[in-house]
Amino acid sequence: MEEIRVLPEPDRYAICAREDESIKKFYKDVFEVVYIFFHPFIKPVSIDPDLFYADEIVD
């Protein structure tokens, strides 16, 4: 007989949101504010760099 193991929910302090999930929504009930910063020396290869220079803050 094979035992089925169920993993516990991951701790929000130890993981990140999936790539298709909003970071702010992922941490909504954990933190009051979420700050996101981009590493200044990494240049995106497959993403248009202009996407990182928005004129306004988007929620």
All heavy atoms as TSV, in Angstrom:
chain	resi	resn	atom	element	x	y	z
A	1	MET	N	N	0.836	-1.173	0.000
A	1	MET	CA	C	0.000	0.000	0.000
A	1	MET	C	C	0.893	1.252	0.000
A	1	MET	O	O	1.824	1.370	0.782
A	1	MET	CB	C	-0.894	-0.009	1.243
A	1	MET	CG	C	-1.871	1.125	1.266
A	1	MET	SD	S	-3.175	0.847	2.457
A	1	MET	CE	C	-2.642	1.890	3.763
A	2	GLU	N	N	0.571	2.195	-0.861
A	2	GLU	CA	C	1.348	3.415	-0.976
A	2	GLU	C	C	0.745	4.505	-0.097
A	2	GLU	O	O	-0.457	4.754	-0.133
A	2	GLU	CB	C	1.352	3.890	-2.428
A	2	GLU	CG	C	2.271	5.038	-2.679
A	2	GLU	CD	C	2.319	5.382	-4.153
A	2	GLU	OE1	O	2.357	4.473	-4.982
A	2	GLU	OE2	O	2.302	6.582	-4.447
A	3	GLU	N	N	1.573	5.121	0.697
A	3	GLU	CA	C	1.104	6.194	1.574
A	3	GLU	C	C	1.072	7.512	0.810
A	3	GLU	O	O	2.024	7.882	0.138
A	3	GLU	CB	C	2.049	6.323	2.769
A	3	GLU	CG	C	1.640	7.403	3.735
A	3	GLU	CD	C	2.624	7.552	4.878
A	3	GLU	OE1	O	3.529	6.718	5.029
A	3	GLU	OE2	O	2.475	8.533	5.613
A	4	ILE	N	N	-0.030	8.228	0.900
A	4	ILE	CA	C	-0.161	9.531	0.257
A	4	ILE	C	C	0.188	10.594	1.278
A	4	ILE	O	O	-0.436	10.685	2.329
A	4	ILE	CB	C	-1.593	9.746	-0.276
A	4	ILE	CG1	C	-1.908	8.709	-1.342
A	4	ILE	CG2	C	-1.735	11.154	-0.826
A	4	ILE	CD1	C	-3.334	8.760	-1.828
A	5	ARG	N	N	1.201	11.370	0.932
A	5	ARG	CA	C	1.647	12.420	1.841
A	5	ARG	C	C	1.094	13.759	1.378
A	5	ARG	O	O	1.082	14.065	0.198
A	5	ARG	CB	C	3.164	12.464	1.886
A	5	ARG	CG	C	3.761	11.174	2.436
A	5	ARG	CD	C	5.254	11.190	2.362
A	5	ARG	NE	N	5.768	12.230	3.240
A	5	ARG	CZ	C	7.044	12.561	3.304
A	5	ARG	NH1	N	7.932	11.955	2.550
A	5	ARG	NH2	N	7.441	13.519	4.118
A	6	VAL	N	N	0.645	14.558	2.323
A	6	VAL	CA	C	0.111	15.881	2.022
A	6	VAL	C	C	1.055	16.921	2.616
A	6	VAL	O	O	1.333	16.908	3.809
A	6	VAL	CB	C	-1.313	16.057	2.610
A	6	VAL	CG1	C	-1.834	17.445	2.317
A	6	VAL	CG2	C	-2.248	14.987	2.068
A	7	LEU	N	N	1.533	17.797	1.752
A	7	LEU	CA	C	2.447	18.837	2.223
A	7	LEU	C	C	1.675	19.968	2.893
A	7	LEU	O	O	0.578	20.313	2.460
A	7	LEU	CB	C	3.240	19.406	1.050
A	7	LEU	CG	C	4.200	18.450	0.366
A	7	LEU	CD1	C	4.801	19.112	-0.867
A	7	LEU	CD2	C	5.293	18.028	1.321
A	8	PRO	N	N	2.245	20.557	3.927
A	8	PRO	CA	C	1.590	21.707	4.563
A	8	PRO	C	C	1.689	22.935	3.658
A	8	PRO	O	O	2.502	22.987	2.733
A	8	PRO	CB	C	2.396	21.913	5.841
A	8	PRO	CG	C	3.743	21.356	5.521
A	8	PRO	CD	C	3.495	20.207	4.579
A	9	GLU	N	N	0.874	23.924	3.916
A	9	GLU	CA	C	0.956	25.179	3.176
A	9	GLU	C	C	2.331	25.797	3.407
A	9	GLU	O	O	2.827	25.813	4.534
A	9	GLU	CB	C	-0.125	26.152	3.668
A	9	GLU	CG	C	-1.507	25.814	3.189
A	9	GLU	CD	C	-1.658	25.981	1.688
A	9	GLU	OE1	O	-1.150	26.968	1.127
A	9	GLU	OE2	O	-2.282	25.100	1.080
A	10	PRO	N	N	2.977	26.306	2.352
A	10	PRO	CA	C	4.294	26.913	2.539
A	10	PRO	C	C	4.209	28.201	3.351
A	10	PRO	O	O	3.221	28.922	3.286
A	10	PRO	CB	C	4.768	27.196	1.109
A	10	PRO	CG	C	3.553	27.137	0.274
A	10	PRO	CD	C	2.535	26.302	0.979
A	11	ASP	N	N	5.236	28.470	4.110
A	11	ASP	CA	C	5.302	29.678	4.918
A	11	ASP	C	C	5.533	30.885	4.012
A	11	ASP	O	O	6.413	30.874	3.160
A	11	ASP	CB	C	6.445	29.554	5.931
A	11	ASP	CG	C	6.443	30.703	6.897
A	11	ASP	OD1	O	5.573	30.743	7.785
A	11	ASP	OD2	O	7.306	31.593	6.760
A	12	ARG	N	N	4.769	31.942	4.171
A	12	ARG	CA	C	4.864	33.126	3.309
A	12	ARG	C	C	6.204	33.841	3.445
A	12	ARG	O	O	6.598	34.601	2.573
A	12	ARG	CB	C	3.744	34.123	3.628
A	12	ARG	CG	C	2.396	33.614	3.315
A	12	ARG	CD	C	2.109	33.766	1.853
A	12	ARG	NE	N	0.716	33.411	1.617
A	12	ARG	CZ	C	0.202	33.252	0.441
A	12	ARG	NH1	N	0.926	33.405	-0.620
A	12	ARG	NH2	N	-1.062	32.926	0.309
A	13	TYR	N	N	6.923	33.624	4.542
A	13	TYR	CA	C	8.214	34.273	4.721
A	13	TYR	C	C	9.317	33.548	3.957
A	13	TYR	O	O	10.406	34.065	3.787
A	13	TYR	CB	C	8.591	34.335	6.205
A	13	TYR	CG	C	7.659	35.193	7.018
A	13	TYR	CD1	C	6.688	34.632	7.828
A	13	TYR	CD2	C	7.746	36.579	6.965
A	13	TYR	CE1	C	5.827	35.424	8.575
A	13	TYR	CE2	C	6.892	37.383	7.699
A	13	TYR	CZ	C	5.936	36.793	8.502
A	13	TYR	OH	O	5.090	37.591	9.227
A	14	ALA	N	N	9.047	32.322	3.510
A	14	ALA	CA	C	10.085	31.503	2.898
A	14	ALA	C	C	9.917	31.318	1.394
A	14	ALA	O	O	10.770	30.723	0.762
A	14	ALA	CB	C	10.108	30.131	3.574
A	15	ILE	N	N	8.830	31.803	0.821
A	15	ILE	CA	C	8.588	31.596	-0.601
A	15	ILE	C	C	8.194	32.900	-1.280
A	15	ILE	O	O	7.935	33.901	-0.624
A	15	ILE	CB	C	7.477	30.550	-0.835
A	15	ILE	CG1	C	6.155	31.025	-0.208
A	15	ILE	CG2	C	7.875	29.193	-0.309
A	15	ILE	CD1	C	4.976	30.170	-0.556
A	16	CYS	N	N	8.130	32.869	-2.594
A	16	CYS	CA	C	7.708	34.032	-3.385
A	16	CYS	C	C	6.473	33.663	-4.192
A	16	CYS	O	O	6.146	32.492	-4.352
A	16	CYS	CB	C	8.817	34.457	-4.344
A	16	CYS	SG	S	10.265	35.093	-3.498
A	17	ALA	N	N	5.836	34.662	-4.723
A	17	ALA	CA	C	4.672	34.431	-5.580
A	17	ALA	C	C	5.116	33.773	-6.888
A	17	ALA	O	O	6.251	33.931	-7.323
A	17	ALA	CB	C	3.990	35.757	-5.876
A	18	ARG	N	N	4.186	33.025	-7.504
A	18	ARG	CA	C	4.475	32.447	-8.805
A	18	ARG	C	C	4.598	33.570	-9.823
A	18	ARG	O	O	4.146	34.684	-9.609
A	18	ARG	CB	C	3.343	31.497	-9.215
A	18	ARG	CG	C	3.300	30.237	-8.392
A	18	ARG	CD	C	2.196	29.333	-8.949
A	18	ARG	NE	N	1.460	28.726	-7.861
A	18	ARG	CZ	C	0.393	29.239	-7.264
A	18	ARG	NH1	N	-0.114	30.359	-7.663
A	18	ARG	NH2	N	-0.187	28.619	-6.274
A	19	GLU	N	N	5.189	33.276	-10.971
A	19	GLU	CA	C	5.433	34.330	-11.965
A	19	GLU	C	C	4.153	34.931	-12.527
A	19	GLU	O	O	4.164	36.063	-13.003
A	19	GLU	CB	C	6.306	33.809	-13.103
A	19	GLU	CG	C	5.651	32.726	-13.931
A	19	GLU	CD	C	6.563	32.242	-15.025
A	19	GLU	OE1	O	7.606	31.668	-14.706
A	19	GLU	OE2	O	6.213	32.424	-16.197
A	20	ASP	N	N	3.035	34.212	-12.477
A	20	ASP	CA	C	1.780	34.737	-13.006
A	20	ASP	C	C	0.864	35.294	-11.910
A	20	ASP	O	O	-0.294	35.581	-12.151
A	20	ASP	CB	C	1.044	33.662	-13.804
A	20	ASP	CG	C	0.677	32.452	-12.952
A	20	ASP	OD1	O	1.276	32.271	-11.879
A	20	ASP	OD2	O	-0.217	31.698	-13.367
A	21	GLU	N	N	1.397	35.456	-10.707
A	21	GLU	CA	C	0.609	35.915	-9.564
A	21	GLU	C	C	1.116	37.275	-9.081
A	21	GLU	O	O	2.315	37.514	-9.029
A	21	GLU	CB	C	0.718	34.886	-8.438
A	21	GLU	CG	C	-0.165	35.146	-7.264
A	21	GLU	CD	C	-0.108	34.015	-6.248
A	21	GLU	OE1	O	0.678	33.078	-6.410
A	21	GLU	OE2	O	-0.863	34.098	-5.280
A	22	SER	N	N	0.209	38.152	-8.716
A	22	SER	CA	C	0.575	39.471	-8.215
A	22	SER	C	C	1.274	39.338	-6.860
A	22	SER	O	O	0.764	38.681	-5.947
A	22	SER	CB	C	-0.678	40.332	-8.069
A	22	SER	OG	O	-0.402	41.485	-7.313
A	23	ILE	N	N	2.411	39.976	-6.720
A	23	ILE	CA	C	3.166	39.919	-5.466
A	23	ILE	C	C	2.385	40.609	-4.349
A	23	ILE	O	O	2.346	40.139	-3.218
A	23	ILE	CB	C	4.555	40.565	-5.646
A	23	ILE	CG1	C	5.391	39.720	-6.589
A	23	ILE	CG2	C	5.259	40.730	-4.306
A	23	ILE	CD1	C	6.704	40.336	-6.970
A	24	LYS	N	N	1.759	41.735	-4.681
A	24	LYS	CA	C	0.994	42.464	-3.664
A	24	LYS	C	C	-0.189	41.642	-3.159
A	24	LYS	O	O	-0.480	41.630	-1.963
A	24	LYS	CB	C	0.518	43.795	-4.225
A	24	LYS	CG	C	1.662	44.786	-4.438
A	24	LYS	CD	C	1.187	46.056	-5.065
A	24	LYS	CE	C	0.427	46.876	-4.062
A	24	LYS	NZ	N	0.031	48.183	-4.579
A	25	LYS	N	N	-0.874	40.927	-4.030
A	25	LYS	CA	C	-1.995	40.080	-3.609
A	25	LYS	C	C	-1.499	38.865	-2.833
A	25	LYS	O	O	-2.134	38.420	-1.886
A	25	LYS	CB	C	-2.806	39.631	-4.821
A	25	LYS	CG	C	-3.617	40.741	-5.428
A	25	LYS	CD	C	-4.402	40.254	-6.620
A	25	LYS	CE	C	-5.136	41.410	-7.276
A	25	LYS	NZ	N	-5.803	40.988	-8.511
A	26	PHE	N	N	-0.355	38.320	-3.235
A	26	PHE	CA	C	0.213	37.142	-2.576
A	26	PHE	C	C	0.520	37.423	-1.105
A	26	PHE	O	O	0.262	36.606	-0.233
A	26	PHE	CB	C	1.483	36.718	-3.312
A	26	PHE	CG	C	2.130	35.480	-2.759
A	26	PHE	CD1	C	1.624	34.230	-3.039
A	26	PHE	CD2	C	3.262	35.576	-1.987
A	26	PHE	CE1	C	2.224	33.090	-2.542
A	26	PHE	CE2	C	3.880	34.440	-1.490
A	26	PHE	CZ	C	3.352	33.192	-1.766
A	27	TYR	N	N	1.063	38.590	-0.824
A	27	TYR	CA	C	1.444	38.957	0.544
A	27	TYR	C	C	0.410	39.841	1.242
A	27	TYR	O	O	0.691	40.426	2.282
A	27	TYR	CB	C	2.788	39.682	0.546
A	27	TYR	CG	C	3.959	38.765	0.277
A	27	TYR	CD1	C	4.695	38.864	-0.886
A	27	TYR	CD2	C	4.306	37.787	1.195
A	27	TYR	CE1	C	5.764	38.025	-1.126
A	27	TYR	CE2	C	5.371	36.941	0.968
A	27	TYR	CZ	C	6.100	37.067	-0.199
A	27	TYR	OH	O	7.141	36.231	-0.426
A	28	LYS	N	N	-0.794	39.942	0.689
A	28	LYS	CA	C	-1.831	40.844	1.191
A	28	LYS	C	C	-2.108	40.697	2.690
A	28	LYS	O	O	-2.143	41.671	3.416
A	28	LYS	CB	C	-3.121	40.620	0.415
A	28	LYS	CG	C	-4.255	41.504	0.858
A	28	LYS	CD	C	-5.502	41.198	0.060
A	28	LYS	CE	C	-6.652	42.036	0.577
A	28	LYS	NZ	N	-7.905	41.645	-0.020
A	29	ASP	N	N	-2.290	39.510	3.178
A	29	ASP	CA	C	-2.633	39.291	4.594
A	29	ASP	C	C	-1.416	39.062	5.477
A	29	ASP	O	O	-1.556	38.757	6.655
A	29	ASP	CB	C	-3.596	38.106	4.709
A	29	ASP	CG	C	-4.902	38.385	3.990
A	29	ASP	OD1	O	-5.352	39.547	4.007
A	29	ASP	OD2	O	-5.474	37.442	3.412
A	30	VAL	N	N	-0.223	39.196	4.905
A	30	VAL	CA	C	1.009	38.960	5.663
A	30	VAL	C	C	1.692	40.275	6.034
A	30	VAL	O	O	2.104	40.468	7.164
A	30	VAL	CB	C	1.978	38.069	4.849
A	30	VAL	CG1	C	3.257	37.827	5.627
A	30	VAL	CG2	C	1.315	36.748	4.485
A	31	PHE	N	N	1.791	41.190	5.073
A	31	PHE	CA	C	2.464	42.472	5.284
A	31	PHE	C	C	1.515	43.612	4.958
A	31	PHE	O	O	0.647	43.481	4.100
A	31	PHE	CB	C	3.705	42.587	4.394
A	31	PHE	CG	C	4.732	41.518	4.644
A	31	PHE	CD1	C	4.940	40.512	3.713
A	31	PHE	CD2	C	5.486	41.518	5.794
A	31	PHE	CE1	C	5.884	39.520	3.933
A	31	PHE	CE2	C	6.430	40.541	6.028
A	31	PHE	CZ	C	6.629	39.534	5.098
A	32	GLU	N	N	1.705	44.746	5.607
A	32	GLU	CA	C	0.899	45.927	5.305
A	32	GLU	C	C	1.353	46.583	4.003
A	32	GLU	O	O	0.546	47.114	3.248
A	32	GLU	CB	C	1.013	46.944	6.440
A	32	GLU	CG	C	0.353	46.495	7.716
A	32	GLU	CD	C	0.511	47.522	8.820
A	32	GLU	OE1	O	0.877	48.680	8.523
A	32	GLU	OE2	O	0.272	47.165	9.980
A	33	VAL	N	N	2.657	46.580	3.746
A	33	VAL	CA	C	3.227	47.204	2.561
A	33	VAL	C	C	4.245	46.253	1.946
A	33	VAL	O	O	4.974	45.578	2.663
A	33	VAL	CB	C	3.935	48.538	2.927
A	33	VAL	CG1	C	4.568	49.163	1.715
A	33	VAL	CG2	C	2.979	49.489	3.594
A	34	VAL	N	N	4.294	46.218	0.628
A	34	VAL	CA	C	5.278	45.405	-0.085
A	34	VAL	C	C	6.069	46.335	-0.997
A	34	VAL	O	O	5.491	47.060	-1.796
A	34	VAL	CB	C	4.599	44.301	-0.927
A	34	VAL	CG1	C	5.628	43.534	-1.729
A	34	VAL	CG2	C	3.814	43.358	-0.038
A	35	TYR	N	N	7.389	46.339	-0.859
A	35	TYR	CA	C	8.250	47.131	-1.717
A	35	TYR	C	C	8.946	46.202	-2.702
A	35	TYR	O	O	9.438	45.149	-2.324
A	35	TYR	CB	C	9.310	47.874	-0.894
A	35	TYR	CG	C	8.718	48.902	0.036
A	35	TYR	CD1	C	8.470	48.603	1.371
A	35	TYR	CD2	C	8.393	50.162	-0.436
A	35	TYR	CE1	C	7.919	49.548	2.221
A	35	TYR	CE2	C	7.850	51.119	0.413
A	35	TYR	CZ	C	7.610	50.796	1.736
A	35	TYR	OH	O	7.066	51.732	2.567
A	36	ILE	N	N	8.980	46.609	-3.950
A	36	ILE	CA	C	9.619	45.810	-4.996
A	36	ILE	C	C	10.738	46.659	-5.587
A	36	ILE	O	O	10.535	47.814	-5.940
A	36	ILE	CB	C	8.608	45.443	-6.092
A	36	ILE	CG1	C	7.439	44.674	-5.479
A	36	ILE	CG2	C	9.283	44.620	-7.184
A	36	ILE	CD1	C	6.275	44.497	-6.399
A	37	PHE	N	N	11.929	46.079	-5.682
A	37	PHE	CA	C	13.023	46.809	-6.309
A	37	PHE	C	C	13.673	45.910	-7.340
A	37	PHE	O	O	13.588	44.694	-7.274
A	37	PHE	CB	C	14.051	47.294	-5.273
A	37	PHE	CG	C	14.875	46.198	-4.679
A	37	PHE	CD1	C	16.107	45.889	-5.212
A	37	PHE	CD2	C	14.414	45.475	-3.583
A	37	PHE	CE1	C	16.877	44.870	-4.667
A	37	PHE	CE2	C	15.175	44.456	-3.035
A	37	PHE	CZ	C	16.402	44.155	-3.581
A	38	PHE	N	N	14.293	46.527	-8.312
A	38	PHE	CA	C	14.968	45.797	-9.373
A	38	PHE	C	C	16.468	45.984	-9.225
A	38	PHE	O	O	16.943	47.072	-8.923
A	38	PHE	CB	C	14.505	46.308	-10.746
A	38	PHE	CG	C	13.051	46.075	-10.984
A	38	PHE	CD1	C	12.126	47.091	-10.789
A	38	PHE	CD2	C	12.594	44.828	-11.375
A	38	PHE	CE1	C	10.774	46.875	-10.997
A	38	PHE	CE2	C	11.246	44.604	-11.576
A	38	PHE	CZ	C	10.334	45.626	-11.396
A	39	HIS	N	N	17.195	44.913	-9.431
A	39	HIS	CA	C	18.644	44.955	-9.315
A	39	HIS	C	C	19.201	45.885	-10.398
A	39	HIS	O	O	18.878	45.735	-11.576
A	39	HIS	CB	C	19.208	43.541	-9.484
A	39	HIS	CG	C	20.613	43.424	-9.032
A	39	HIS	ND1	N	21.677	43.933	-9.755
A	39	HIS	CD2	C	21.144	42.867	-7.932
A	39	HIS	CE1	C	22.805	43.686	-9.108
A	39	HIS	NE2	N	22.506	43.041	-8.011
A	40	PRO	N	N	20.030	46.845	-10.029
A	40	PRO	CA	C	20.489	47.849	-11.002
A	40	PRO	C	C	21.467	47.318	-12.047
A	40	PRO	O	O	21.693	47.962	-13.060
A	40	PRO	CB	C	21.155	48.914	-10.131
A	40	PRO	CG	C	21.588	48.184	-8.905
A	40	PRO	CD	C	20.539	47.109	-8.688
A	41	PHE	N	N	22.054	46.144	-11.835
A	41	PHE	CA	C	23.063	45.645	-12.760
A	41	PHE	C	C	22.571	44.495	-13.632
A	41	PHE	O	O	23.330	43.951	-14.416
A	41	PHE	CB	C	24.314	45.210	-11.992
A	41	PHE	CG	C	24.898	46.322	-11.179
A	41	PHE	CD1	C	24.813	46.311	-9.804
A	41	PHE	CD2	C	25.489	47.409	-11.802
A	41	PHE	CE1	C	25.342	47.348	-9.050
A	41	PHE	CE2	C	26.018	48.461	-11.065
A	41	PHE	CZ	C	25.945	48.429	-9.687
A	42	ILE	N	N	21.313	44.133	-13.510
A	42	ILE	CA	C	20.754	43.066	-14.332
A	42	ILE	C	C	19.909	43.698	-15.428
A	42	ILE	O	O	18.983	44.454	-15.162
A	42	ILE	CB	C	19.905	42.089	-13.490
A	42	ILE	CG1	C	20.796	41.380	-12.478
A	42	ILE	CG2	C	19.203	41.091	-14.388
A	42	ILE	CD1	C	20.042	40.443	-11.565
A	43	LYS	N	N	20.246	43.394	-16.663
A	43	LYS	CA	C	19.506	43.935	-17.798
A	43	LYS	C	C	18.594	42.817	-18.346
A	43	LYS	O	O	19.080	41.755	-18.721
A	43	LYS	CB	C	20.468	44.397	-18.881
A	43	LYS	CG	C	19.772	45.015	-20.070
A	43	LYS	CD	C	20.768	45.518	-21.086
A	43	LYS	CE	C	20.036	46.111	-22.269
A	43	LYS	NZ	N	20.961	46.513	-23.330
A	44	PRO	N	N	17.284	43.055	-18.396
A	44	PRO	CA	C	16.390	42.015	-18.909
A	44	PRO	C	C	16.667	41.726	-20.380
A	44	PRO	O	O	16.894	42.642	-21.172
A	44	PRO	CB	C	15.000	42.603	-18.712
A	44	PRO	CG	C	15.185	44.048	-18.471
A	44	PRO	CD	C	16.580	44.257	-17.997
A	45	VAL	N	N	16.649	40.449	-20.733
A	45	VAL	CA	C	16.922	40.039	-22.104
A	45	VAL	C	C	15.630	39.909	-22.901
A	45	VAL	O	O	15.546	40.347	-24.041
A	45	VAL	CB	C	17.686	38.693	-22.111
A	45	VAL	CG1	C	17.912	38.212	-23.529
A	45	VAL	CG2	C	19.000	38.840	-21.375
A	46	SER	N	N	14.612	39.328	-22.286
A	46	SER	CA	C	13.376	39.046	-23.020
A	46	SER	C	C	12.255	40.035	-22.719
A	46	SER	O	O	11.159	39.884	-23.229
A	46	SER	CB	C	12.911	37.627	-22.704
A	46	SER	OG	O	12.638	37.513	-21.329
A	47	ILE	N	N	12.512	41.037	-21.887
A	47	ILE	CA	C	11.493	42.014	-21.527
A	47	ILE	C	C	11.952	43.391	-21.994
A	47	ILE	O	O	13.125	43.750	-21.834
A	47	ILE	CB	C	11.268	42.040	-19.994
A	47	ILE	CG1	C	10.858	40.670	-19.487
A	47	ILE	CG2	C	10.219	43.068	-19.621
A	47	ILE	CD1	C	10.801	40.581	-17.980
A	48	ASP	N	N	11.043	44.147	-22.552
A	48	ASP	CA	C	11.368	45.504	-22.987
A	48	ASP	C	C	11.710	46.353	-21.758
A	48	ASP	O	O	10.892	46.502	-20.854
A	48	ASP	CB	C	10.177	46.105	-23.721
A	48	ASP	CG	C	10.459	47.491	-24.269
A	48	ASP	OD1	O	11.637	47.916	-24.256
A	48	ASP	OD2	O	9.501	48.143	-24.719
A	49	PRO	N	N	12.916	46.910	-21.686
A	49	PRO	CA	C	13.315	47.703	-20.513
A	49	PRO	C	C	12.399	48.894	-20.231
A	49	PRO	O	O	12.294	49.347	-19.106
A	49	PRO	CB	C	14.730	48.188	-20.862
A	49	PRO	CG	C	15.228	47.221	-21.881
A	49	PRO	CD	C	14.015	46.768	-22.640
A	50	ASP	N	N	11.714	49.403	-21.246
A	50	ASP	CA	C	10.808	50.532	-21.039
A	50	ASP	C	C	9.650	50.181	-20.113
A	50	ASP	O	O	9.035	51.067	-19.513
A	50	ASP	CB	C	10.260	51.035	-22.374
A	50	ASP	CG	C	11.349	51.702	-23.211
A	50	ASP	OD1	O	12.329	52.203	-22.605
A	50	ASP	OD2	O	11.218	51.719	-24.453
A	51	LEU	N	N	9.337	48.913	-19.955
A	51	LEU	CA	C	8.268	48.501	-19.040
A	51	LEU	C	C	8.606	48.828	-17.586
A	51	LEU	O	O	7.726	48.943	-16.754
A	51	LEU	CB	C	7.998	46.999	-19.170
A	51	LEU	CG	C	7.403	46.536	-20.492
A	51	LEU	CD1	C	7.345	45.014	-20.532
A	51	LEU	CD2	C	6.017	47.113	-20.679
A	52	PHE	N	N	9.901	48.965	-17.288
A	52	PHE	CA	C	10.330	49.235	-15.927
A	52	PHE	C	C	10.321	50.722	-15.587
A	52	PHE	O	O	10.560	51.107	-14.462
A	52	PHE	CB	C	11.735	48.677	-15.680
A	52	PHE	CG	C	11.787	47.185	-15.774
A	52	PHE	CD1	C	12.271	46.560	-16.908
A	52	PHE	CD2	C	11.321	46.398	-14.737
A	52	PHE	CE1	C	12.321	45.184	-16.992
A	52	PHE	CE2	C	11.358	45.027	-14.815
A	52	PHE	CZ	C	11.853	44.419	-15.949
A	53	TYR	N	N	10.058	51.574	-16.563
A	53	TYR	CA	C	10.079	53.014	-16.355
A	53	TYR	C	C	8.679	53.590	-16.570
A	53	TYR	O	O	8.443	54.365	-17.484
A	53	TYR	CB	C	11.088	53.674	-17.293
A	53	TYR	CG	C	12.472	53.151	-17.121
A	53	TYR	CD1	C	13.048	52.300	-18.071
A	53	TYR	CD2	C	13.231	53.467	-16.002
A	53	TYR	CE1	C	14.321	51.784	-17.895
A	53	TYR	CE2	C	14.509	52.959	-15.816
A	53	TYR	CZ	C	15.049	52.130	-16.771
A	53	TYR	OH	O	16.306	51.628	-16.599
A	54	ALA	N	N	7.751	53.199	-15.722
A	54	ALA	CA	C	6.383	53.680	-15.842
A	54	ALA	C	C	6.269	55.122	-15.361
A	54	ALA	O	O	7.001	55.557	-14.473
A	54	ALA	CB	C	5.452	52.792	-15.032
A	55	ASP	N	N	5.346	55.869	-15.949
A	55	ASP	CA	C	5.118	57.255	-15.541
A	55	ASP	C	C	4.308	57.359	-14.258
A	55	ASP	O	O	4.381	58.350	-13.553
A	55	ASP	CB	C	4.374	58.018	-16.642
A	55	ASP	CG	C	5.252	58.198	-17.873
A	55	ASP	OD1	O	6.486	58.199	-17.720
A	55	ASP	OD2	O	4.682	58.348	-18.972
A	56	GLU	N	N	3.560	56.321	-13.953
A	56	GLU	CA	C	2.724	56.337	-12.745
A	56	GLU	C	C	2.809	54.981	-12.060
A	56	GLU	O	O	3.171	53.981	-12.658
A	56	GLU	CB	C	1.276	56.659	-13.096
A	56	GLU	CG	C	0.657	55.703	-14.078
A	56	GLU	CD	C	-0.719	56.148	-14.536
A	56	GLU	OE1	O	-0.814	57.195	-15.168
A	56	GLU	OE2	O	-1.652	55.424	-14.222
A	57	ILE	N	N	2.441	54.957	-10.791
A	57	ILE	CA	C	2.458	53.720	-10.003
A	57	ILE	C	C	1.181	52.950	-10.309
A	57	ILE	O	O	0.092	53.473	-10.283
A	57	ILE	CB	C	2.565	54.022	-8.503
A	57	ILE	CG1	C	3.886	54.726	-8.216
A	57	ILE	CG2	C	2.441	52.749	-7.686
A	57	ILE	CD1	C	4.038	55.193	-6.788
A	58	VAL	N	N	1.348	51.656	-10.591
A	58	VAL	CA	C	0.217	50.797	-10.922
A	58	VAL	C	C	-0.015	49.836	-9.783
A	58	VAL	O	O	0.909	49.180	-9.311
A	58	VAL	CB	C	0.498	50.018	-12.222
A	58	VAL	CG1	C	-0.670	49.104	-12.556
A	58	VAL	CG2	C	0.789	50.968	-13.361
A	59	ASP	N	N	-1.245	49.727	-9.299
A	59	ASP	CA	C	-1.574	48.762	-8.242
A	59	ASP	C	C	-1.965	47.439	-8.842
A	59	ASP	O	O	-2.587	47.311	-9.810
A	59	ASP	CB	C	-2.726	49.280	-7.363
A	59	ASP	CG	C	-2.225	50.331	-6.392
A	59	ASP	OD1	O	-1.073	50.233	-5.945
A	59	ASP	OD2	O	-3.005	51.236	-6.078
